[in-house]
Amino acid sequence: MMRWESVSVYVHRDPVDFRQSINGLSIRVSEVMALDVFSGALFVFGNRSRNKIKILYWDKTGFALWYKRLEKNKFKWPRKGDAVLSFTDEQFDWLLRGLDIEKLTPHTESVFTDSC
């Protein structure tokens, strides 16, 4: 599996027409998601049946489009929240691995101070 780290990840929550490719998805990022398509961020889109995803990104030399189709399973797509969701690297990894991000939450960080 490909790994992206330390990059912003934006998920378009509603399904998109998968006949769209780089041009159509880049317009969707700019006009519907109101984000900068040239930022280097990953823009993630899913189809209606949730067995396919497309990831669009700009790599400073051109656009790249990554496509994944699951043969038997479905992606656990977020059902709640805004139309555009910002994911952490960890949440994005969970999505690609098939985990339900709405049910998984990491432990909260503990901050200790030296108090006497």
C-alpha positions in Angstrom: 0.0 0.0 0.0 1.2 3.5 -0.7 2.0 5.7 2.3 1.6 9.4 2.5 2.9 11.1 5.6 2.9 14.7 6.7 0.5 15.9 4.1 -3.0 17.4 4.4 -5.8 15.1 3.5 -9.3 16.3 2.6 -12.2 13.8 2.1 -15.2 14.7 0.0 -17.9 13.1 2.1 -20.6 12.7 -0.6 -20.1 10.3 -3.5 -18.9 11.5 -6.9 -19.4 10.4 -10.4 -16.4 8.2 -11.1 -16.4 9.0 -14.8 -14.7 12.2 -13.6 -11.0 12.2 -13.9 -8.3 14.8 -13.2 -10.0 17.8 -14.8 -13.4 17.2 -13.3 -12.1 16.4 -9.9 -9.7 19.3 -9.8 -12.6 21.6 -10.6 -14.6 20.0 -7.8 -11.8 20.7 -5.4 -11.6 24.3 -6.4 -15.3 25.1 -6.8 -17.2 22.7 -4.5 -14.6 22.0 -1.8 -13.3 25.6 -1.9 -9.7 24.4 -1.5 -6.4 25.1 -3.4 -5.9 22.1 -5.8 -2.2 23.1 -6.1 -1.5 22.9 -2.4 0.1 19.4 -2.5 -2.7 18.1 -0.3 -4.5 14.8 -1.0 -8.1 15.1 -2.1 -10.1 11.8 -1.6 -13.3 10.9 -3.4 -15.5 7.8 -3.1 -18.1 6.3 -5.4 -21.7 5.6 -4.4 -21.2 2.0 -3.6 -18.1 2.8 -1.5 -15.9 0.1 -3.1 -13.7 2.6 -5.0 -11.7 5.7 -4.1 -9.8 8.2 -6.1 -7.0 10.4 -4.6 -6.1 13.5 -6.5 -2.9 15.5 -5.8 -0.5 18.0 -7.4 3.2 16.9 -7.1 4.7 20.2 -8.4 5.2 18.8 -11.9 1.6 17.8 -12.7 -1.5 16.1 -11.3 -1.5 12.5 -10.2 -4.6 10.4 -9.7 -4.5 7.3 -7.6 -7.4 4.8 -7.9 -8.2 1.8 -5.7 -11.0 -0.7 -6.2 -11.9 -3.2 -3.5 -12.9 -6.6 -4.8 -15.1 -7.8 -1.9 -15.3 -5.1 0.7 -16.4 -1.5 1.1 -14.6 1.5 2.5 -16.0 2.6 5.8 -16.9 6.1 4.6 -17.7 8.9 7.1 -21.4 9.5 7.2 -21.4 12.5 9.6 -19.8 15.9 9.5 -19.2 18.6 7.0 -19.2 18.0 3.2 -15.4 18.3 3.3 -13.5 16.5 6.1 -9.9 17.0 7.1 -8.2 13.8 8.1 -5.0 13.1 10.0 -2.4 10.8 8.6 -3.7 8.1 11.0 -7.3 8.5 10.0 -6.4 8.4 6.3 -4.5 5.1 7.0 -7.5 3.7 8.8 -9.8 4.6 5.8 -7.4 2.8 3.4 -7.2 -0.2 5.6 -11.0 -0.5 6.0 -11.4 0.6 9.6 -14.4 2.7 10.6 -12.9 6.1 11.6 -16.1 7.2 13.3 -15.7 4.4 15.9 -12.0 4.6 16.3 -10.4 7.3 18.3 -6.8 7.4 19.5 -6.0 7.8 23.2 -5.7 11.3 24.4 -2.3 12.6 25.1 -1.3 12.9 28.7 0.7 15.9 29.6 2.7 15.7 32.8 4.4 18.6 34.6 7.0 18.4 37.2 5.2 19.9 40.2 6.6 19.8 43.7 
